[in-house]
Amino acid sequence: MTFDRDKFMETLDEHHEWPCPFIFKFIMPTESLPVFEERFPETEYSLKESKSGKYTSVTMEPHVCSAEEVVKVYEKAADIPGIMSL
């Protein structure tokens, strides 16, 4: 799936006043969690495992300074096996 990066950043700029905290939510197979942790070693996040343990949801709320920073987080996470951005 592709997205219009410029349009997304424009929408972010319309709805946020930078700098500000920004909530990211992801769901991924629990087996992909080590890859996530390697990509975001300095970021605090909370985890919630599914009842079966097969999936883990991740919520993080870093302080970001621009729409560009938000997009970079999504791009950094995009190729983690099985990840879904909410």
Secondary structure, 3 states (H helix, E strand, C coil): CCCCHHHHHHHHHHHCCCCEECCEEEEEEHHHHHHHHHHCCCCCEEEEECCCCCEEEEEECCEECCHHHHHHHHHHHCCCCCCEEC
